[in-house]
Amino acid sequence: MTTSGTLTVRPLATDEEIDTFCYLATETFSPPGGDTATDARLWRRYVEALPEFDPRQLRGVFDGEVFAGGCIIYERELCAGEARLRTACIGGVVTHPEHRLRGVGTALMRDAITFAERHGHALLLLDGIPNFYHRWGYTDIYDLTEHIIERAAVAALPATGCTTRPATLDDAPALLALYQRHYSRYTGSFHRTLEQQRIRLERSRDRGNPPVLAEDAAGNALGYLMLPSAGDRVRAGEVAASTWPAAAALLQHHAHIVEAQAEAPASLTWPLPPDSYTCYLLADHLDVTAATPDNDTRTSVVRSETYIARRTAWMARPVSPRRIVEALLPVWQARLASARRIASMSFTLRTGDEVTALSIVDSAVQLLPIPAPDSLEAVLTPAQLVQLLFGYRPVSYLAAQPDTHIPESLLPVLDTLFPAGQAWIPWSDSF
């Protein structure tokens, strides 16, 4: 339990408190026009069925005995290569309308930091409203890229040899294997067990909107497509395909759904990492079907757009820089061994008030209890450490910032430990 002024934050203790929070969160975040009471019950059942669920994760803010707002803190393992970082994921942050502008959000943020510190997490992660969470040390770590695909090009595709059908609970192992193949290498995905996959699948089926599987003639699952259950279905939530016939079958399935809409738009939208296997399939197989009158070479049936929004959407902050480093050590070991050019050395990472001492000897990296004499020191802000973790900014860029100090001789080392790259948070991992 934490206190902030007259407000108290504690775990939700009764069915009435939990139902009140679930209803308020569902009403706040669900698309309009749904059955809020039913959706709230289904969401509560989903949350409480998760293997990692603990009642203490449901947090409520109380003004005296009056419920003023709440959130849920999912406890997960974030993938960063082969590393797994214990991460507190904040979702469903809501304030009761009668208690807005009274410090409820501030109380929840303070409580979340205390919660994460107490339970040994390395990171805090959230998908937030604009211009609020940065004041609590959260920084941008992810930009969504979407690919707009012309329906005319999809309509011109021949039969693929793959069929599509709604997934059943028996398809959980196949869906998990596809998720792991296509997304587990990206920082921002989460370690997922078969039980967790089954629960996600059961929830989508309860909402009447299971993933669509693409299968070959032998019944092998080669891809899947997930669409929102309501609202704009032109935009897919998540998609993965292991072969071109599977990608084409999913495109045709999606196009058929969109065609049924009144005033159907001329394109589909798929979110995909730009360097993903599925994205390369689209680029290599979809053809320009018509040129513009002036033969504009920019004409394309696939157009990619990346959405960059400062201080909003997916943001993270460190709980403990040392825990981040401890989790990354096995990955760093592999990266150093692969580089084969890093000289033996000792250095420290100073992040805020925390100093982490390390040594590299023959490509083996280890933590030291105290900094070695004459070791080099890299000074980073906590936000910059998180951006390096997600590959969101390269070391060379951060080294040029006024609040950073990185000795030039350390740049190759940090480049190897923190390669710049594409973070990706799959839609099915959202919270």
N, C-alpha and C positions, 0 to 999 in steps of 0.2 A: 504494500500500500504506500502511496506517495501523496503528499499534500501540496497544494499550490494556492496560497491565499486562503479563501474560505472553501475551496474545492478539494475534494478527496478523490483519488483514483485508486480503484481496487478491482479485483476480479468480480465479474458478475456472479451473484451467489444463488439466485433463485430462478425458477422457470419463468416467472413473470418478468424479471429483469432481462433475461436472455431473449425472450420473445419480443419485448419492447425494443431492444437494440436491433434484433434481426429485422423487425418490421420497418424501423426507421431507416436502416441501411438499405434495405430493398427498395423502399419508397424513394430514397435519394438517388440511387445509382442505376435502377432498372429503367429500360425504355418505357415511355408512357403507354398506357392502354392495356397493361397486363393485370393479372390478378395478384395484387401485392401480398395479400394474406397467404395464398397458396405458395407463391414464389419464396416468401420468407420462411415458411415451414420447410420447403425443399432445401433451401440454402442451409438452414440450421442442421437438417439431417445430414447433408453433405459434409459440413464442417466437423460435426461430432463423430462422423464415421471415419475421418482421416486417421491413419495409424499414428501420426505424430501429434494428434490433438491432445491438449491438456486444458482443463477448465480455466487455468490461470491465464491462458492466452486471450480470453474474452475480457476486455478491460472496460470498465465503466467509470464515468465521471459523475460525482454526486455533489450536489449543493445541499448539505445536510443529508436528508433521506431522499431527496428528489433527484431522479435520473436526469442528467443534463447532456449526456453524449457518450460516445464510446468508440472503440475500434477493436480489431482483432489483430493479434501478432502471430502470424504463421512462423513456425520454426523449421527451416529447411537447410539443405546443403547445396550451396551454389557451386556450379562447375567452373573451374578455370583450368583448362587442360585436364590433366589427371588429378589435380588438386580438388579438394572439397572444403569449402569455407562455411562454417556455421553462420547462418544469416537469419536475422529477425526481419520478417517481411510485414510491413504495416499496411493493413487494408481496412476498408469500411470505416474510415474516419468520418464521424457524423456528429453534429451538434443539434440538439433539440431546438426547434424554431424559437421557443420561448427563452432560450439561454444563449442566443448568438451574441457575439461581441462582448462576452463576459470572461474570456480566458480559457474556454473549454479546450480549444485546439492546443494552446500553450501547455496546459496541464497534461494532455495526452502525449505531447512530444517529450516533455521532461520525463514522464513515466516510462515511455518507450526506451529512452536512453538508459535509464536505471534498470529496466527489465533486461535489456541486452547485456549490460555490464554484469548483472547478477548471475545470468545464466550462461556466460562464457561465449557469447557470440563475437564474431570478428567484424561483421558488417550489419548495418541497417539499410533496408531497401524499401522504396515506395514508388507509387505512381501518383503524383500529386498535382494539386491545383497550382496555377501560376503564382509566383512571387510570394510564397509563404514559407516553404520548407528550407530555403537557403539560410534563413536566419538561425536554423538549428544545425548548420554545418553540412547540409546536403548539397550535392553538386550534380550536374548533368553527367550522365554516363552512357547515354544511348540515343541514337537518332533512328527513327523508323524509316525504312526504305520500302516503297510499294512499286509494283510494276503494273502499268495499265496496258491491257491487252485488247486489241480491237476484235470485236465479236465477228466481224466479217471474215477475219482470218481463221477464226475457230470454225465458222460455218463451212469454210472451204476444205476442212480436213476430212480425209477419207475415214472409213471405219478402222478402228485401231487394233482389234483383236483382244482388247481388254473390255471387261464389263465393270459396271459400278453397282454397288448396293449399300444399304445402311449397315453399319457395323453392329454386331451383336456382342453380348458379354463374352462369348467364346473367342472373340477377336482381340481381346486385350493383349495377349502375348505378341501378336503380329503388329498391333499399333505401337506397343512399347518398343519393339525392335526397329520399326521405321523411325520413331521419334529419336531413339538413340543414334541411329545411323546418320540422320540428317541434322540433328541439332545439338548433340551432346558435346561436340567439340567447341562450341561457342561459349565464351564467357557470358553468363546471363541465363543460360539454361540451368536446370536443377537436376540433381540426382533423383531418379524416380524408380520406385520398386513396382513389381507387378501388381501388388495390392493397391498401391496408389493409382496405377493406371486403371484398374478395374473400377475404382470409386469414381474417377473422372468420367469414365465411360457410362457408368450407371447414372450419374447426374445428367449427362447429356441426353440419355434415353428418357429419363423422367421428364425432361423438358420437351420431349418430342422432337429432338434435334440431334441425333447421333452423328458421328463422323461418317463420311461416305468413303468406302474402300474401293480401290481399283484392283481388279484381279485379272490374271491371265487365264488362258483356257484350262490350265491345270489347277486353278484355284489358289495360286500363290498371290498373297497380298503384296502389291508393288507400289502402293501410294495411298494417300488419304487426303481428304478435303474436309475442313471444318468451316461452317458458315454460322453467322449470328442467328439466334433463334427468332429474332424480331428486328424490325427496323430495316436499315439498308443492307440488303443481301448481295449487292453488287460487289461489296468488299468481302473477300474471304477473311476468316480469322487466322487460319493456319493451313498450310498445304505442304506436302512433300511427295516426291515421285522418284522412283529408282530407275525408271526407263521412260523413253519417249512415249511409247504406247500408253503407259499409265498416265503420264502428264496430259496427253491428248484426250484420253477418256474423261479425266477429271475436268479439263477445260470444257468439253462438250456437255458434261453434266451441269456444270455451273452456268453455262450459256443457256441451257434449256430452262433452268430456274429463272434466270433474268428475263428471258423472252416472255415469260408468263406475266410479268409485271406490266401495269399500264404505263405507257410512254417509256418503254424499256430503253435504257441508255445504250450507246453504241460500243461500250467497252466493259471489261471485267477488271477487277483489281485484285492482285495477289501480293501479300506481303512476303518477301523473301530476302535473306541476306544476299547482297550483290555477288558474293563469291560462292553461293550455294550450288549444289549439283542440279537442283531443280531449275534454278535461274539459267544455268548454262544450257539445259535442255531446251528451254524456251528460245534462247538466243540462237541455238544451232538449227532449230527445226521450223520455226514460224517464219513465213516468207512475206515480203511486201507484195500485196496483191494488186496494187494500183499506184502509179506514180502521179505526182502532182503535175499540172500542165507545164510548169517550167522545169520539170525533171529535178525537183529539189532532192538532193541526196540525203537530206535529213529525214525523209519520209520513212516511217517504221511502224510495224504493227505492235511493237512493245516499247513503251516509254517508261523510264524509271524516274521516280521522284523521291527525294529524301527530305524529310521534314525536320528542320532544326528549330527548336524553340527553347529559348534560354529560361532557366529557372522554373521548369515545369515538366510534367510527365515523369519519366523514369529518372529517379535520382537516388543517390546512395551517400552514406557517410561511414567512416570507420568507427568501430567501437574500440578496437585495440589494434594499432599498427603491428604490435608484436605478434598477435594471433594471426594476422594476415600473413606475415612473413613465415611463421611456423607452418601454416597450411601450405604455403607455396614452395617450401624447401624441396620436396621431391620433384616438382616440375622444374624448378631452377637447376637441380642437379642434371636433369636430362638436357635442358637447354644449354648448359655450360659444356656438357660432354659433346653435344652436337656441334657447338661452335668451335671448340678445339683451338681457340686462339686467345683465351683469357689467361693472363699471367697470374701467378699466385699473388694474393694481396689481401689486406684487411681494410675494411671500411665500415662506416656507420651510416645509418639512415636516421636523421633527426626529423621527426614529424610532430609538430607542435611541441609538447613537453616531453614526448617519449623518444628515447634513443634506443635503437636496435643495432647491436654490434655483430658483424659478420666477418668470416674469413673464407677465402677461396684458396685451396691448396690442391694442385693437380686436378682441377675441374670439380673438386668436391667442396660444397659450400656448407658451412655450419654456423650456428648461433654461438656467440661468445657471451660469457657472463658480464664482462665489462669490455669497453673498447681497447683494442691493442694499442700499444705506444705508436705514435706517429701515423695512425690510420687516417685515411682520407674521410672526409665527412660530406655527405649530401644532405642539404637542408630542403625539405619539401613541406608544403602545407598539407594538412590531412586531406583536403579536397583533391590535391594533386596526386597524392598516393592512390586514392580511389580511381582517379582517371587513368593512371598508369595500369592499375590492376585490370580495368576493363578494356585497355588498349584504346581508350577514347581520345587520348592525345599522345603524340610521341615524346620521348624524352627530350629530343632536340628543341621542341617547341617550349616545353615547360622550363627548360634550362635558361631560356631567354627572358623569362618573366621576372619582374622586379622583386618578388617575394621568395625567390628560389636561389639557391647556390649549389651548383654541381660542378666540381672540378672537371676540367676537360678530360683528364685521364680516366675519369670514372664513366664518361659517356658511353664508351663501347660496352662496358660491363652492364650498365643499366639498360641499354638497348637490347642486350641479350636476355636479361631477366624479365624485362617488360616490353615485349615486342608490340608495336602498334598494330591494331587490327580491328576487325568488325565484331563488336558485341552484338548479341541477339537474345532477346527475351521472347520465347515462343508464346503465342496467344494462350495456349492451354496451361501455361505457367502463371498467367496473370492472376491477380488477387485484389 
